[in-house]
Amino acid sequence: MTERAIIGRDHVVSIDYRLTDEQGELIDTSDGAEPLVYLHGHGQIIPGLEAALDGKPQGHKDRVVIPPADGYGESDPELIFTEPKDSFEFEVEVGQLLEARDEDGESYEYNVVAVDAEGVTLDGNHPLAGKTLTFDITVVDVRPATAEELAHGHVHGEGGHHHE
Ligand code: ZN
């Protein structure tokens, strides 16, 4: 008899997932791609999902509904603003993702949410901010992290980080 590994702090966890929004629209999935691999207990995935997976065994299947506060946060209205059209030297379209840098070289991404006579409205929130997220997950694999992985703070090998 083999003991099924249990998810806990400092374990490497692989999950298959399907992420949908409040309307049931598919946002992201590991279907047809590699499972998501992360180091449990280190804040590498959103808090609501990490909490839901804690203590679950390999093979566990679940549907987890995560409110914005435990996901990507609430949408911050201060990050939504309108710039005059002529401040852009190129054609801007709704849905476009723009990258800007501040004086410190920090880069920010803005989603173009509206273009009209008043100007171009940009939203600097995470695209999933303010959304309730539903994850259908299957725990594919659980193993203790190696000492080296813990020292580096990330997963090595399959689905993880590769060093030269
Ligand atoms: Zn490393």
Backbone and ligand atoms as CSV (ligand in chain L), in Angstrom:
chain,resi,resn,atom,element,x,y,z
A,1,MET,N,N,0.844,-1.200,0.000
A,1,MET,CA,C,0.000,0.000,0.000
A,1,MET,C,C,0.879,1.249,0.000
A,2,THR,N,N,0.556,2.154,-0.899
A,2,THR,CA,C,1.316,3.406,-0.924
A,2,THR,C,C,0.464,4.520,-0.335
A,3,GLU,N,N,1.093,5.314,0.465
A,3,GLU,CA,C,0.426,6.438,1.103
A,3,GLU,C,C,0.264,7.556,0.075
A,4,ARG,N,N,-0.912,8.133,0.015
A,4,ARG,CA,C,-1.094,9.270,-0.907
A,4,ARG,C,C,-0.518,10.528,-0.273
A,5,ALA,N,N,0.275,11.235,-1.068
A,5,ALA,CA,C,0.908,12.449,-0.543
A,5,ALA,C,C,-0.148,13.525,-0.289
A,6,ILE,N,N,0.048,14.282,0.763
A,6,ILE,CA,C,-0.877,15.340,1.185
A,6,ILE,C,C,-0.215,16.702,0.950
A,7,ILE,N,N,-1.011,17.655,0.460
A,7,ILE,CA,C,-0.488,19.001,0.214
A,7,ILE,C,C,-0.260,19.739,1.533
A,8,GLY,N,N,0.952,20.229,1.706
A,8,GLY,CA,C,1.300,21.035,2.873
A,8,GLY,C,C,2.430,21.981,2.502
A,9,ARG,N,N,2.812,22.806,3.453
A,9,ARG,CA,C,3.871,23.777,3.217
A,9,ARG,C,C,5.147,23.075,2.726
A,10,ASP,N,N,5.840,23.710,1.790
A,10,ASP,CA,C,7.101,23.203,1.238
A,10,ASP,C,C,6.932,21.928,0.408
A,11,HIS,N,N,5.733,21.752,-0.161
A,11,HIS,CA,C,5.526,20.666,-1.118
A,11,HIS,C,C,5.396,21.255,-2.522
A,12,VAL,N,N,5.859,20.474,-3.494
A,12,VAL,CA,C,5.679,20.860,-4.890
A,12,VAL,C,C,4.379,20.214,-5.368
A,13,VAL,N,N,3.461,21.043,-5.849
A,13,VAL,CA,C,2.122,20.587,-6.209
A,13,VAL,C,C,1.882,20.834,-7.697
A,14,SER,N,N,1.334,19.829,-8.381
A,14,SER,CA,C,0.941,19.977,-9.793
A,14,SER,C,C,-0.574,19.853,-9.867
A,15,ILE,N,N,-1.221,20.829,-10.479
A,15,ILE,CA,C,-2.679,20.743,-10.632
A,15,ILE,C,C,-3.101,20.989,-12.074
A,16,ASP,N,N,-4.128,20.235,-12.480
A,16,ASP,CA,C,-4.845,20.553,-13.701
A,16,ASP,C,C,-5.980,21.469,-13.288
A,17,TYR,N,N,-6.280,22.472,-14.106
A,17,TYR,CA,C,-7.325,23.406,-13.705
A,17,TYR,C,C,-8.092,23.938,-14.910
A,18,ARG,N,N,-9.280,24.412,-14.599
A,18,ARG,CA,C,-10.130,25.071,-15.567
A,18,ARG,C,C,-10.687,26.271,-14.812
A,19,LEU,N,N,-10.413,27.481,-15.310
A,19,LEU,CA,C,-10.830,28.703,-14.624
A,19,LEU,C,C,-11.933,29.389,-15.413
A,20,THR,N,N,-13.068,29.624,-14.730
A,20,THR,CA,C,-14.185,30.314,-15.388
A,20,THR,C,C,-14.614,31.526,-14.555
A,21,ASP,N,N,-15.264,32.496,-15.212
A,21,ASP,CA,C,-15.732,33.691,-14.505
A,21,ASP,C,C,-17.194,33.507,-14.074
A,22,GLU,N,N,-17.804,34.593,-13.555
A,22,GLU,CA,C,-19.182,34.524,-13.023
A,22,GLU,C,C,-20.184,34.064,-14.082
A,23,GLN,N,N,-19.892,34.358,-15.356
A,23,GLN,CA,C,-20.811,33.984,-16.435
A,23,GLN,C,C,-20.526,32.575,-16.970
A,24,GLY,N,N,-19.567,31.903,-16.365
A,24,GLY,CA,C,-19.220,30.563,-16.842
A,24,GLY,C,C,-18.296,30.576,-18.050
A,25,GLU,N,N,-17.816,31.782,-18.418
A,25,GLU,CA,C,-16.885,31.896,-19.550
A,25,GLU,C,C,-15.515,31.373,-19.146
A,26,LEU,N,N,-14.919,30.577,-20.025
A,26,LEU,CA,C,-13.595,30.040,-19.758
A,26,LEU,C,C,-12.543,31.151,-19.853
A,27,ILE,N,N,-11.752,31.312,-18.789
A,27,ILE,CA,C,-10.694,32.316,-18.771
A,27,ILE,C,C,-9.346,31.670,-19.092
A,28,ASP,N,N,-9.120,30.505,-18.487
A,28,ASP,CA,C,-7.820,29.845,-18.652
A,28,ASP,C,C,-7.977,28.379,-18.271
A,29,THR,N,N,-7.140,27.542,-18.869
A,29,THR,CA,C,-7.185,26.113,-18.536
A,29,THR,C,C,-5.837,25.470,-18.803
A,30,SER,N,N,-5.562,24.382,-18.078
A,30,SER,CA,C,-4.347,23.625,-18.353
A,30,SER,C,C,-4.632,22.517,-19.378
A,31,ASP,N,N,-5.911,22.381,-19.792
A,31,ASP,CA,C,-6.269,21.386,-20.812
A,31,ASP,C,C,-5.436,21.610,-22.064
A,32,GLY,N,N,-4.788,20.572,-22.522
A,32,GLY,CA,C,-3.979,20.685,-23.727
A,32,GLY,C,C,-2.656,21.370,-23.475
A,33,ALA,N,N,-2.353,21.618,-22.208
A,33,ALA,CA,C,-1.070,22.225,-21.848
A,33,ALA,C,C,-0.521,21.484,-20.636
A,34,GLU,N,N,0.538,21.978,-20.062
A,34,GLU,CA,C,1.134,21.352,-18.880
A,34,GLU,C,C,0.339,21.753,-17.634
A,35,PRO,N,N,0.305,20.887,-16.605
A,35,PRO,CA,C,-0.321,21.300,-15.347
A,35,PRO,C,C,0.416,22.503,-14.750
A,36,LEU,N,N,-0.277,23.205,-13.869
A,36,LEU,CA,C,0.350,24.290,-13.114
A,36,LEU,C,C,1.165,23.653,-11.986
A,37,VAL,N,N,2.442,24.015,-11.884
A,37,VAL,CA,C,3.316,23.468,-10.846
A,37,VAL,C,C,3.782,24.621,-9.966
A,38,TYR,N,N,3.618,24.480,-8.640
A,38,TYR,CA,C,4.024,25.572,-7.750
A,38,TYR,C,C,4.504,25.018,-6.421
A,39,LEU,N,N,5.156,25.878,-5.666
A,39,LEU,CA,C,5.664,25.533,-4.334
A,39,LEU,C,C,4.626,25.988,-3.316
A,40,HIS,N,N,4.022,25.022,-2.604
A,40,HIS,CA,C,2.908,25.338,-1.706
A,40,HIS,C,C,3.378,26.069,-0.441
A,41,GLY,N,N,2.584,27.078,-0.036
A,41,GLY,CA,C,2.859,27.802,1.209
A,41,GLY,C,C,3.754,29.013,1.026
A,42,HIS,N,N,4.002,29.393,-0.227
A,42,HIS,CA,C,4.914,30.511,-0.496
A,42,HIS,C,C,4.250,31.639,-1.278
A,43,GLY,N,N,2.921,31.641,-1.315
A,43,GLY,CA,C,2.211,32.734,-1.979
A,43,GLY,C,C,2.452,32.811,-3.476
A,44,GLN,N,N,2.723,31.662,-4.105
A,44,GLN,CA,C,2.982,31.679,-5.555
A,44,GLN,C,C,1.696,31.615,-6.374
A,45,ILE,N,N,0.593,31.235,-5.735
A,45,ILE,CA,C,-0.713,31.261,-6.408
A,45,ILE,C,C,-1.640,32.118,-5.555
A,46,ILE,N,N,-2.824,32.461,-6.083
A,46,ILE,CA,C,-3.725,33.338,-5.330
A,46,ILE,C,C,-4.113,32.680,-3.993
A,47,PRO,N,N,-4.284,33.510,-2.930
A,47,PRO,CA,C,-4.502,32.984,-1.573
A,47,PRO,C,C,-5.689,32.022,-1.466
A,48,GLY,N,N,-6.799,32.324,-2.123
A,48,GLY,CA,C,-8.002,31.492,-2.019
A,48,GLY,C,C,-7.771,30.083,-2.544
A,49,LEU,N,N,-6.988,29.978,-3.611
A,49,LEU,CA,C,-6.728,28.664,-4.200
A,49,LEU,C,C,-5.731,27.898,-3.336
A,50,GLU,N,N,-4.710,28.586,-2.856
A,50,GLU,CA,C,-3.704,27.937,-2.005
A,50,GLU,C,C,-4.370,27.394,-0.725
A,51,ALA,N,N,-5.259,28.194,-0.122
A,51,ALA,CA,C,-5.952,27.764,1.097
A,51,ALA,C,C,-6.840,26.551,0.827
A,52,ALA,N,N,-7.512,26.548,-0.332
A,52,ALA,CA,C,-8.426,25.444,-0.665
A,52,ALA,C,C,-7.664,24.142,-0.901
A,53,LEU,N,N,-6.431,24.245,-1.342
A,53,LEU,CA,C,-5.640,23.046,-1.659
A,53,LEU,C,C,-4.926,22.478,-0.436
A,54,ASP,N,N,-4.755,23.298,0.585
A,54,ASP,CA,C,-4.010,22.880,1.766
A,54,ASP,C,C,-4.632,21.627,2.405
A,55,GLY,N,N,-3.835,20.611,2.646
A,55,GLY,CA,C,-4.301,19.395,3.311
A,55,GLY,C,C,-4.992,18.393,2.397
A,56,LYS,N,N,-5.086,18.713,1.095
A,56,LYS,CA,C,-5.762,17.820,0.147
A,56,LYS,C,C,-4.769,16.789,-0.417
A,57,PRO,N,N,-5.253,15.560,-0.669
A,57,PRO,CA,C,-4.357,14.517,-1.181
A,57,PRO,C,C,-4.215,14.553,-2.707
A,58,GLN,N,N,-3.178,13.892,-3.170
A,58,GLN,CA,C,-3.018,13.674,-4.608
A,58,GLN,C,C,-4.280,12.990,-5.138
A,59,GLY,N,N,-4.737,13.396,-6.314
A,59,GLY,CA,C,-5.934,12.813,-6.905
A,59,GLY,C,C,-7.213,13.568,-6.549
A,60,HIS,N,N,-7.117,14.483,-5.575
A,60,HIS,CA,C,-8.284,15.257,-5.130
A,60,HIS,C,C,-8.828,16.117,-6.274
A,61,LYS,N,N,-10.161,16.058,-6.443
A,61,LYS,CA,C,-10.829,16.898,-7.439
A,61,LYS,C,C,-11.773,17.822,-6.696
A,62,ASP,N,N,-11.864,19.068,-7.136
A,62,ASP,CA,C,-12.717,20.002,-6.424
A,62,ASP,C,C,-13.130,21.165,-7.316
A,63,ARG,N,N,-14.224,21.805,-6.921
A,63,ARG,CA,C,-14.610,23.087,-7.517
A,63,ARG,C,C,-14.471,24.126,-6.411
A,64,VAL,N,N,-13.673,25.149,-6.672
A,64,VAL,CA,C,-13.383,26.167,-5.667
A,64,VAL,C,C,-13.842,27.521,-6.213
A,65,VAL,N,N,-14.716,28.204,-5.459
A,65,VAL,CA,C,-15.195,29.525,-5.878
A,65,VAL,C,C,-14.487,30.572,-5.017
A,66,ILE,N,N,-13.789,31.490,-5.668
A,66,ILE,CA,C,-12.932,32.432,-4.950
A,66,ILE,C,C,-13.377,33.877,-5.185
A,67,PRO,N,N,-13.783,34.575,-4.099
A,67,PRO,CA,C,-14.172,35.981,-4.226
A,67,PRO,C,C,-12.932,36.843,-4.518
A,68,PRO,N,N,-13.142,38.061,-5.069
A,68,PRO,CA,C,-12.002,38.920,-5.443
A,68,PRO,C,C,-10.980,39.113,-4.334
A,69,ALA,N,N,-11.457,39.253,-3.070
A,69,ALA,CA,C,-10.527,39.525,-1.966
A,69,ALA,C,C,-9.507,38.403,-1.784
A,70,ASP,N,N,-9.884,37.167,-2.135
A,70,ASP,CA,C,-8.965,36.031,-2.014
A,70,ASP,C,C,-8.354,35.662,-3.369
A,71,GLY,N,N,-8.661,36.491,-4.375
A,71,GLY,CA,C,-8.124,36.248,-5.708
A,71,GLY,C,C,-7.159,37.349,-6.089
A,72,TYR,N,N,-7.533,38.145,-7.088
A,72,TYR,CA,C,-6.651,39.215,-7.574
A,72,TYR,C,C,-7.013,40.578,-7.002
A,73,GLY,N,N,-7.839,40.578,-5.942
A,73,GLY,CA,C,-8.197,41.824,-5.279
A,73,GLY,C,C,-9.363,42.529,-5.945
A,74,GLU,N,N,-9.865,43.542,-5.248
A,74,GLU,CA,C,-10.942,44.354,-5.809
A,74,GLU,C,C,-10.348,45.281,-6.861
A,75,SER,N,N,-11.175,45.696,-7.796
A,75,SER,CA,C,-10.737,46.649,-8.804
A,75,SER,C,C,-10.587,48.028,-8.145
A,76,ASP,N,N,-9.422,48.652,-8.310
A,76,ASP,CA,C,-9.157,49.954,-7.696
A,76,ASP,C,C,-9.520,51.063,-8.677
A,77,PRO,N,N,-10.576,51.882,-8.344
A,77,PRO,CA,C,-11.023,52.914,-9.296
A,77,PRO,C,C,-9.937,53.944,-9.613
A,78,GLU,N,N,-8.973,54.090,-8.696
A,78,GLU,CA,C,-7.898,55.072,-8.943
A,78,GLU,C,C,-6.962,54.641,-10.061
A,79,LEU,N,N,-7.029,53.362,-10.420
A,79,LEU,CA,C,-6.172,52.867,-11.503
A,79,LEU,C,C,-6.868,52.939,-12.866
A,80,ILE,N,N,-8.088,53.518,-12.850
A,80,ILE,CA,C,-8.815,53.685,-14.108
A,80,ILE,C,C,-8.878,55.178,-14.413
A,81,PHE,N,N,-8.356,55.603,-15.560
A,81,PHE,CA,C,-8.284,57.035,-15.869
A,81,PHE,C,C,-8.301,57.245,-17.384
A,82,THR,N,N,-8.618,58.494,-17.757
A,82,THR,CA,C,-8.728,58.812,-19.180
A,82,THR,C,C,-7.628,59.792,-19.592
A,83,GLU,N,N,-6.974,59.483,-20.690
A,83,GLU,CA,C,-5.913,60.333,-21.245
A,83,GLU,C,C,-6.430,60.925,-22.554
A,84,PRO,N,N,-6.016,62.188,-22.861
A,84,PRO,CA,C,-6.436,62.739,-24.159
A,84,PRO,C,C,-5.888,61.887,-25.312
A,85,LYS,N,N,-6.710,61.790,-26.364
A,85,LYS,CA,C,-6.340,60.952,-27.517
A,85,LYS,C,C,-4.996,61.353,-28.116
A,86,ASP,N,N,-4.749,62.689,-28.166
A,86,ASP,CA,C,-3.530,63.134,-28.867
A,86,ASP,C,C,-2.251,62.910,-28.053
A,87,SER,N,N,-2.380,62.306,-26.830
A,87,SER,CA,C,-1.175,61.962,-26.095
A,87,SER,C,C,-0.602,60.620,-26.561
A,88,PHE,N,N,-1.332,59.979,-27.490
A,88,PHE,CA,C,-0.836,58.717,-28.062
A,88,PHE,C,C,-0.343,58.970,-29.486
A,89,GLU,N,N,0.845,58.460,-29.763
A,89,GLU,CA,C,1.420,58.684,-31.092
A,89,GLU,C,C,1.032,57.576,-32.063
A,90,PHE,N,N,0.119,56.710,-31.617
A,90,PHE,CA,C,-0.294,55.590,-32.460
A,90,PHE,C,C,-1.782,55.329,-32.248
A,91,GLU,N,N,-2.355,54.528,-33.129
A,91,GLU,CA,C,-3.766,54.165,-33.045
A,91,GLU,C,C,-3.995,53.228,-31.853
A,92,VAL,N,N,-4.955,53.555,-30.983
A,92,VAL,CA,C,-5.215,52.721,-29.809
A,92,VAL,C,C,-6.590,52.066,-29.954
A,93,GLU,N,N,-6.672,50.789,-29.604
A,93,GLU,CA,C,-7.938,50.065,-29.721
A,93,GLU,C,C,-8.351,49.475,-28.375
A,94,VAL,N,N,-9.660,49.341,-28.188
A,94,VAL,CA,C,-10.181,48.690,-26.979
A,94,VAL,C,C,-9.662,47.249,-26.922
A,95,GLY,N,N,-9.219,46.845,-25.730
A,95,GLY,CA,C,-8.713,45.481,-25.563
A,95,GLY,C,C,-7.203,45.392,-25.680
A,96,GLN,N,N,-6.601,46.482,-26.175
A,96,GLN,CA,C,-5.150,46.520,-26.323
A,96,GLN,C,C,-4.480,46.630,-24.951
A,97,LEU,N,N,-3.325,46.000,-24.814
A,97,LEU,CA,C,-2.572,46.071,-23.569
A,97,LEU,C,C,-1.374,46.980,-23.799
A,98,LEU,N,N,-1.258,48.046,-23.005
A,98,LEU,CA,C,-0.153,48.990,-23.161
A,98,LEU,C,C,0.779,48.877,-21.968
A,99,GLU,N,N,2.072,49.048,-22.245
A,99,GLU,CA,C,3.028,48.992,-21.154
A,99,GLU,C,C,3.629,50.377,-20.968
A,100,ALA,N,N,3.716,50.802,-19.714
A,100,ALA,CA,C,4.303,52.112,-19.426
A,100,ALA,C,C,5.333,51.954,-18.317
A,101,ARG,N,N,6.315,52.811,-18.318
A,101,ARG,CA,C,7.323,52.800,-17.255
A,101,ARG,C,C,7.296,54.119,-16.507
A,102,ASP,N,N,7.457,54.054,-15.181
A,102,ASP,CA,C,7.538,55.295,-14.414
A,102,ASP,C,C,9.000,55.723,-14.289
A,103,GLU,N,N,9.256,56.815,-13.535
A,103,GLU,CA,C,10.620,57.363,-13.424
A,103,GLU,C,C,11.615,56.332,-12.884
A,104,ASP,N,N,11.121,55.397,-12.038
A,104,ASP,CA,C,12.007,54.409,-11.431
A,104,ASP,C,C,12.249,53.190,-12.332
A,105,GLY,N,N,11.665,53.234,-13.524
A,105,GLY,CA,C,11.860,52.122,-14.452
A,105,GLY,C,C,10.922,50.956,-14.204
A,106,GLU,N,N,10.036,51.134,-13.205
A,106,GLU,CA,C,9.041,50.102,-12.893
A,106,GLU,C,C,8.030,50.051,-14.043
A,107,SER,N,N,7.707,48.850,-14.540
A,107,SER,CA,C,6.774,48.799,-15.669
A,107,SER,C,C,5.366,48.398,-15.228
A,108,TYR,N,N,4.381,49.032,-15.846
A,108,TYR,CA,C,2.974,48.793,-15.530
A,108,TYR,C,C,2.233,48.457,-16.809
A,109,GLU,N,N,1.239,47.591,-16.676
A,109,GLU,CA,C,0.413,47.268,-17.840
A,109,GLU,C,C,-0.969,47.891,-17.688
A,110,TYR,N,N,-1.446,48.455,-18.784
A,110,TYR,CA,C,-2.769,49.074,-18.793
A,110,TYR,C,C,-3.596,48.467,-19.901
A,111,ASN,N,N,-4.830,48.131,-19.565
A,111,ASN,CA,C,-5.754,47.612,-20.549
A,111,ASN,C,C,-6.577,48.789,-21.078
A,112,VAL,N,N,-6.690,48.909,-22.402
A,112,VAL,CA,C,-7.509,49.966,-22.996
A,112,VAL,C,C,-8.965,49.523,-22.900
A,113,VAL,N,N,-9.768,50.243,-22.075
A,113,VAL,CA,C,-11.156,49.822,-21.866
A,113,VAL,C,C,-12.161,50.644,-22.675
A,114,ALA,N,N,-11.771,51.861,-23.109
A,114,ALA,CA,C,-12.679,52.658,-23.937
A,114,ALA,C,C,-11.882,53.662,-24.756
A,115,VAL,N,N,-12.353,53.891,-25.977
A,115,VAL,CA,C,-11.794,54.953,-26.817
A,115,VAL,C,C,-12.987,55.728,-27.364
A,116,ASP,N,N,-13.070,57.017,-27.024
A,116,ASP,CA,C,-14.176,57.837,-27.541
A,116,ASP,C,C,-13.707,59.276,-27.715
A,117,ALA,N,N,-14.644,60.179,-27.952
A,117,ALA,CA,C,-14.308,61.581,-28.208
A,117,ALA,C,C,-13.546,62.195,-27.031
A,118,GLU,N,N,-13.861,61.747,-25.812
A,118,GLU,CA,C,-13.210,62.292,-24.613
A,118,GLU,C,C,-11.761,61.862,-24.477
A,119,GLY,N,N,-11.447,60.733,-25.048
A,119,GLY,CA,C,-10.078,60.252,-24.958
A,119,GLY,C,C,-10.003,58.743,-24.833
A,120,VAL,N,N,-8.873,58.308,-24.290
A,120,VAL,CA,C,-8.598,56.875,-24.154
A,120,VAL,C,C,-8.645,56.523,-22.673
A,121,THR,N,N,-9.533,55.585,-22.295
A,121,THR,CA,C,-9.632,55.178,-20.894
A,121,THR,C,C,-8.806,53.920,-20.659
A,122,LEU,N,N,-7.914,54.037,-19.675
A,122,LEU,CA,C,-6.996,52.947,-19.352
A,122,LEU,C,C,-7.320,52.376,-17.979
A,123,ASP,N,N,-7.134,51.070,-17.831
A,123,ASP,CA,C,-7.361,50.390,-16.559
A,123,ASP,C,C,-6.086,49.644,-16.181
A,124,GLY,N,N,-5.481,50.081,-15.060
A,124,GLY,CA,C,-4.223,49.472,-14.619
A,124,GLY,C,C,-4.409,48.314,-13.645
A,125,ASN,N,N,-5.673,47.926,-13.406
A,125,ASN,CA,C,-5.909,46.784,-12.518
A,125,ASN,C,C,-5.538,45.482,-13.212
A,126,HIS,N,N,-5.265,44.443,-12.403
A,126,HIS,CA,C,-5.084,43.109,-12.970
A,126,HIS,C,C,-6.372,42.754,-13.725
A,127,PRO,N,N,-6.259,42.139,-14.907
A,127,PRO,CA,C,-7.472,41.824,-15.685
A,127,PRO,C,C,-8.495,40.990,-14.904
A,128,LEU,N,N,-8.055,40.260,-13.884
A,128,LEU,CA,C,-8.984,39.431,-13.096
A,128,LEU,C,C,-9.379,40.090,-11.771
A,129,ALA,N,N,-8.943,41.341,-11.540
A,129,ALA,CA,C,-9.323,42.066,-10.321
A,129,ALA,C,C,-10.833,42.269,-10.326
A,130,GLY,N,N,-11.453,42.145,-9.144
A,130,GLY,CA,C,-12.892,42.380,-9.013
A,130,GLY,C,C,-13.746,41.212,-9.467
A,131,LYS,N,N,-13.115,40.138,-9.930
A,131,LYS,CA,C,-13.891,38.992,-10.434
A,131,LYS,C,C,-13.925,37.854,-9.416
A,132,THR,N,N,-15.094,37.203,-9.341
A,132,THR,CA,C,-15.211,35.956,-8.591
A,132,THR,C,C,-14.816,34.832,-9.535
A,133,LEU,N,N,-13.853,34.038,-9.107
A,133,LEU,CA,C,-13.266,33.028,-9.979
A,133,LEU,C,C,-13.671,31.628,-9.550
A,134,THR,N,N,-14.017,30.794,-10.512
A,134,THR,CA,C,-14.316,29.394,-10.221
A,134,THR,C,C,-13.230,28.517,-10.824
A,135,PHE,N,N,-12.573,27.768,-9.966
A,135,PHE,CA,C,-11.536,26.831,-10.423
A,135,PHE,C,C,-12.061,25.401,-10.287
A,136,ASP,N,N,-12.038,24.644,-11.368
A,136,ASP,CA,C,-12.233,23.196,-11.291
A,136,ASP,C,C,-10.846,22.590,-11.355
A,137,ILE,N,N,-10.454,21.949,-10.254
A,137,ILE,CA,C,-9.068,21.502,-10.169
A,137,ILE,C,C,-8.959,19.997,-9.903
A,138,THR,N,N,-7.864,19.432,-10.362
A,138,THR,CA,C,-7.477,18.058,-10.022
A,138,THR,C,C,-6.019,18.104,-9.572
A,139,VAL,N,N,-5.754,17.543,-8.398
A,139,VAL,CA,C,-4.374,17.488,-7.904
A,139,VAL,C,C,-3.679,16.320,-8.591
A,140,VAL,N,N,-2.759,16.634,-9.484
A,140,VAL,CA,C,-2.092,15.620,-10.306
A,140,VAL,C,C,-0.926,14.983,-9.546
A,141,ASP,N,N,-0.167,15.818,-8.844
A,141,ASP,CA,C,1.023,15.303,-8.174
A,141,ASP,C,C,1.362,16.151,-6.954
A,142,VAL,N,N,1.858,15.497,-5.930
A,142,VAL,CA,C,2.333,16.174,-4.715
A,142,VAL,C,C,3.631,15.494,-4.292
A,143,ARG,N,N,4.663,16.276,-4.050
A,143,ARG,CA,C,5.917,15.711,-3.523
A,143,ARG,C,C,6.593,16.746,-2.640
A,144,PRO,N,N,7.385,16.296,-1.657
A,144,PRO,CA,C,8.121,17.270,-0.852
A,144,PRO,C,C,9.130,18.011,-1.737
A,145,ALA,N,N,9.300,19.301,-1.514
A,145,ALA,CA,C,10.309,20.064,-2.246
A,145,ALA,C,C,11.700,19.619,-1.796
A,146,THR,N,N,12.679,19.721,-2.689
A,146,THR,CA,C,14.064,19.401,-2.314
A,146,THR,C,C,14.644,20.590,-1.536
A,147,ALA,N,N,15.738,20.324,-0.818
A,147,ALA,CA,C,16.397,21.394,-0.056
A,147,ALA,C,C,16.811,22.523,-0.992
A,148,GLU,N,N,17.259,22.149,-2.199
A,148,GLU,CA,C,17.696,23.158,-3.167
A,148,GLU,C,C,16.516,24.023,-3.626
A,149,GLU,N,N,15.378,23.391,-3.879
A,149,GLU,CA,C,14.195,24.150,-4.291
A,149,GLU,C,C,13.773,25.134,-3.194
A,150,LEU,N,N,13.828,24.673,-1.946
A,150,LEU,CA,C,13.440,25.556,-0.841
A,150,LEU,C,C,14.419,26.716,-0.702
A,151,ALA,N,N,15.710,26.435,-0.916
A,151,ALA,CA,C,16.723,27.494,-0.827
A,151,ALA,C,C,16.499,28.532,-1.922
A,152,HIS,N,N,16.099,28.059,-3.115
A,152,HIS,CA,C,15.878,28.978,-4.238
A,152,HIS,C,C,14.490,29.619,-4.191
A,153,GLY,N,N,13.557,28.973,-3.494
A,153,GLY,CA,C,12.194,29.500,-3.423
A,153,GLY,C,C,11.374,29.253,-4.676
A,154,HIS,N,N,11.793,28.274,-5.499
A,154,HIS,CA,C,10.994,27.914,-6.677
A,154,HIS,C,C,11.207,26.453,-7.048
A,155,VAL,N,N,10.293,25.960,-7.887
A,155,VAL,CA,C,10.311,24.558,-8.294
A,155,VAL,C,C,11.325,24.337,-9.408
A,156,HIS,N,N,12.046,23.234,-9.328
A,156,HIS,CA,C,12.983,22.851,-10.395
A,156,HIS,C,C,12.409,21.707,-11.225
A,157,GLY,N,N,12.985,21.505,-12.400
A,157,GLY,CA,C,12.635,20.339,-13.215
A,157,GLY,C,C,11.335,20.506,-13.958
A,158,GLU,N,N,10.628,19.406,-14.169
A,158,GLU,CA,C,9.393,19.375,-14.947
A,158,GLU,C,C,8.402,20.456,-14.499
A,159,GLY,N,N,8.078,21.355,-15.413
A,159,GLY,CA,C,7.113,22.404,-15.110
A,159,GLY,C,C,7.674,23.518,-14.251
A,160,GLY,N,N,8.934,23.413,-13.861
A,160,GLY,CA,C,9.526,24.416,-12.980
A,160,GLY,C,C,10.683,25.153,-13.625
A,161,HIS,N,N,11.585,25.581,-12.791
A,161,HIS,CA,C,12.688,26.425,-13.208
A,161,HIS,C,C,13.857,25.557,-13.681
A,162,HIS,N,N,14.504,25.964,-14.750
A,162,HIS,CA,C,15.678,25.231,-15.217
A,162,HIS,C,C,16.914,26.118,-15.129
A,163,HIS,N,N,17.946,25.559,-14.522
A,163,HIS,CA,C,19.189,26.313,-14.418
A,163,HIS,C,C,20.161,25.817,-15.455
A,164,GLU,N,N,20.980,26.725,-15.968
A,164,GLU,CA,C,22.018,26.324,-16.933
A,164,GLU,C,C,23.096,25.539,-16.202
L,1,ZN,ZN,ZN,16.584,27.412,-8.701
